[in-house]
Amino acid sequence: MSSARYERLVLIKLDSGAATDAGRKAVAEETRRVFPTIPGVRSITVMEVGEGDQASWDLCLKVGFDSLDDVPAYRVHPIHVEYVEQFLKPQLDCLKAWNFGPV
């Protein structure tokens, strides 16, 4: 994947049943598999939140784009919608996202 100029940071808190080492690993693996197939996504980095911070969050996604204009299409793309609705939501407690451009 090419270098991205814009990033979307997504913090994920899994529900109590999925907030385990195995659950975090499964979400990370599926995210790494799916996101490169979504048009407009130029990079994906999945980071597990440190052990002391897991009370607040489990994973942080850094999704790269060429332009912030790519984000709306990514959010409604069928591959992304299926990932969120079918895979992530059933094990999700909370999700927060922010978009960042070059500084």
C-alpha positions as CSV (number, residue, x, y, z in Angstrom):
1,M,0.0,0.0,0.0
2,S,1.2,3.5,-0.8
3,S,2.0,6.2,1.7
4,A,-1.0,8.1,3.0
5,R,-1.4,11.8,3.5
6,Y,-4.5,11.7,5.7
7,E,-5.3,9.5,8.6
8,R,-8.4,8.3,10.5
9,L,-7.7,7.1,14.0
10,V,-10.3,4.7,15.4
11,L,-10.4,3.6,19.0
12,I,-12.2,0.4,19.7
13,K,-13.5,-0.9,23.0
14,L,-14.7,-4.4,22.8
15,D,-17.5,-5.9,24.9
16,S,-16.5,-8.0,27.9
17,G,-16.8,-11.2,26.0
18,A,-14.4,-10.1,23.3
19,A,-12.0,-8.0,25.3
20,T,-9.5,-10.8,25.7
21,D,-6.1,-11.5,24.2
22,A,-7.7,-13.8,21.7
23,G,-10.6,-11.4,20.9
24,R,-8.3,-8.5,20.3
25,K,-6.1,-10.7,18.1
26,A,-9.1,-11.8,16.1
27,V,-10.3,-8.3,15.5
28,A,-6.8,-7.1,14.5
29,E,-6.3,-10.0,12.0
30,E,-9.7,-9.4,10.4
31,T,-9.1,-5.7,10.2
32,R,-5.7,-6.3,8.5
33,R,-7.3,-8.7,6.1
34,V,-10.4,-6.5,5.1
35,F,-9.2,-2.9,5.1
36,P,-6.7,-3.2,2.2
37,T,-9.6,-4.3,0.0
38,I,-11.6,-1.2,0.6
39,P,-11.2,1.4,-2.2
40,G,-9.5,4.5,-1.0
41,V,-7.7,2.9,1.9
42,R,-3.9,3.4,1.3
43,S,-2.6,2.0,4.6
44,I,-3.9,0.3,7.8
45,T,-2.1,-0.1,11.1
46,V,-3.7,-2.0,13.9
47,M,-2.3,-1.4,17.4
48,E,-3.3,-3.2,20.6
49,V,-3.7,-0.7,23.5
50,G,-1.2,-1.3,26.3
51,E,-2.3,-3.5,29.2
52,G,-2.8,-0.7,31.7
53,D,-5.0,1.3,29.3
54,Q,-7.3,-1.6,28.3
55,A,-10.0,-0.4,30.8
56,S,-10.7,2.4,28.3
57,W,-9.8,0.9,24.8
58,D,-8.7,-2.4,23.3
59,L,-7.4,-1.4,19.8
60,C,-6.4,1.6,17.8
61,L,-6.7,1.6,14.0
62,K,-4.8,4.1,11.9
63,V,-6.4,4.1,8.4
64,G,-4.5,6.1,5.7
65,F,-6.0,8.0,2.8
66,D,-4.8,10.2,0.0
67,S,-7.5,12.8,0.8
68,L,-10.0,13.4,3.5
69,D,-12.5,13.4,0.6
70,D,-12.0,9.6,0.5
71,V,-13.3,9.0,4.0
72,P,-17.1,9.4,3.3
73,A,-17.0,6.8,0.5
74,Y,-14.9,4.4,2.6
75,R,-17.4,4.7,5.5
76,V,-20.4,3.6,3.2
77,H,-18.5,1.2,1.0
78,P,-20.2,-2.3,1.2
79,I,-17.0,-4.0,2.3
80,H,-16.6,-1.6,5.2
81,V,-20.3,-1.7,6.1
82,E,-20.2,-5.5,6.2
83,Y,-17.1,-5.5,8.4
84,V,-18.7,-3.1,10.8
85,E,-22.2,-4.5,10.9
86,Q,-21.5,-8.2,10.6
87,F,-18.1,-8.6,12.3
88,L,-17.4,-5.7,14.6
89,K,-20.7,-4.6,16.1
90,P,-21.7,-7.9,17.6
91,Q,-18.5,-7.6,19.8
92,L,-18.3,-3.9,20.2
93,D,-18.9,-1.8,23.3
94,C,-17.7,1.6,22.0
95,L,-16.0,3.2,19.0
96,K,-14.6,6.7,18.5
97,A,-13.0,8.1,15.3
98,W,-11.1,11.2,14.3
99,N,-9.8,12.4,11.0
100,F,-6.3,14.1,10.6
101,G,-4.7,15.9,7.7
102,P,-1.1,16.8,7.2
103,V,0.4,19.2,9.6
